[in-house]
Amino acid sequence: MAETDCTVCPELLTRLGATAGGLHALADLIDNEIAAPTQAWRDLLPALSLRARNLAAQAEGRY
């Protein structure tokens, strides 16, 4: 996508960048838990679900 494309909304680019950063952080958390678990998966899943929902809300502009 060209930087001069006037159809790209700066707010959208900001949302995408923030969401991508959050997804990377979520993936890192999952990778770290696989490598060296700090809690049972059953206990960890609600936190992962909440993070994923927050990222979706952020991408939609509700966060």
Backbone torsions as a table, in degrees:
resi	resn	phi	psi	omega
1	MET	NA	129.8	-177.9
2	ALA	-75.0	145.3	178.8
3	GLU	-65.8	-25.2	-176.9
4	THR	-91.4	5.0	-179.8
5	ASP	-67.4	110.6	-174.8
6	CYS	-75.0	-6.3	178.9
7	THR	-86.2	-5.8	179.7
8	VAL	-90.5	123.6	-179.6
9	CYS	-83.7	128.1	178.6
10	PRO	-57.0	-35.2	178.5
11	GLU	-63.5	-39.3	178.4
12	LEU	-63.8	-43.4	178.2
13	LEU	-61.6	-38.4	177.7
14	THR	-65.0	-45.8	178.4
15	ARG	-60.4	-45.2	-179.3
16	LEU	-63.3	-42.1	178.7
17	GLY	-63.5	-44.5	179.3
18	ALA	-65.8	-41.1	179.4
19	THR	-66.5	-41.4	177.9
20	ALA	-61.6	-42.2	177.1
21	GLY	-61.4	-41.9	177.7
22	GLY	-64.8	-38.3	177.7
23	LEU	-65.9	-39.2	176.2
24	HIS	-62.5	-42.2	179.1
25	ALA	-64.6	-40.8	178.2
26	LEU	-64.1	-43.3	178.2
27	ALA	-63.4	-39.8	177.4
28	ASP	-63.1	-42.1	178.0
29	LEU	-60.0	-45.5	179.5
30	ILE	-63.5	-45.7	178.5
31	ASP	-58.9	-43.5	-179.9
32	ASN	-65.6	-37.8	178.7
33	GLU	-69.2	-33.2	176.6
34	ILE	-68.3	-42.9	-177.2
35	ALA	-71.8	-42.8	-177.7
36	ALA	-145.1	85.2	-176.1
37	PRO	-57.7	137.0	176.3
38	THR	-109.0	-15.0	177.4
39	GLN	-157.5	165.4	-179.7
40	ALA	-66.1	144.6	179.8
41	TRP	-57.0	-37.1	-179.4
42	ARG	-59.5	-36.3	178.7
43	ASP	-80.5	-28.0	-176.8
44	LEU	-80.8	-31.2	-175.2
45	LEU	-56.9	-41.6	177.7
46	PRO	-61.0	-37.2	178.1
47	ALA	-67.2	-40.8	178.1
48	LEU	-64.4	-41.1	178.7
49	SER	-62.4	-43.9	179.0
50	LEU	-62.0	-43.2	178.3
51	ARG	-61.7	-42.3	179.5
52	ALA	-63.8	-41.9	178.2
53	ARG	-64.1	-40.1	177.8
54	ASN	-63.8	-38.5	177.7
55	LEU	-65.9	-39.6	177.3
56	ALA	-63.8	-42.8	178.2
57	ALA	-63.2	-39.6	179.3
58	GLN	-63.8	-43.7	179.5
59	ALA	-63.1	-31.5	-180.0
60	GLU	-84.1	-5.0	179.0
61	GLY	85.2	12.7	179.7
62	ARG	-93.7	1.6	-173.9
63	TYR	-130.1	NA	NA
